[in-house]
Amino acid sequence: MNKRGLFIGCTLVASTFTPLAHAVDGISLEVGRSSESSDTYRLAAQFDFGTTLWQSQSRNVRLGGYWDAGVVRWSGLDTTSFGVSPVLRLEFGQVGAMTPYVELGVGAAYFTRSSINNGDPDLGSRFHFEDRLGSGVRFSGGSELGVRVFHYSNAGLKEPNQGIENASLFYRMPI
């Protein structure tokens, strides 16, 4: 391929991702601990659904959601995972300068290795479901602080299916 073709190809690919960069609503940083006693570090971007799915008559309780795309480094286990998940969030009425919420989501994840920590656990495959449950508060400026628990499993689609968990503390900043 000549340099002109390479330039045109790269320009087309970059222009495809430009709308995504403008759609990002927030970036979250997470620090956690896995069920294998390994530290985890997660960086993710959030894309709001842009609509309220349900709201109480008093408008104190609201159901919304967002897409989350992130990467997790599992230190000590020498693996990295990439995940994408739709997340539903139930927000409760504002308390002072904070809005408490709970959230849950089920998505997909890809691990760079299926056998980690010398085969214990052996995840069976590199592709997994990512289940999450979280709780936190959104501050009046839009930043958030909370906790999340993740479970990764291939749902028995391939043996073995030992799965792995991660509990983390997160901070999200709006963009």
Secondary structure by P-SEA (a helix, b strand, c coil): ccaaaaaaaaaaaaaaaaaaaaaccbbbbbbbcccccbbbbbbbbbbbccccccccccccbbbbcbbbbbccccccccccccbbbbbbbbbcccccccccccccccbbbbbcccccccccccccccbbbbbbcbbbbbcccccccbbbbbbbccccccccccbbbbbbccccccc
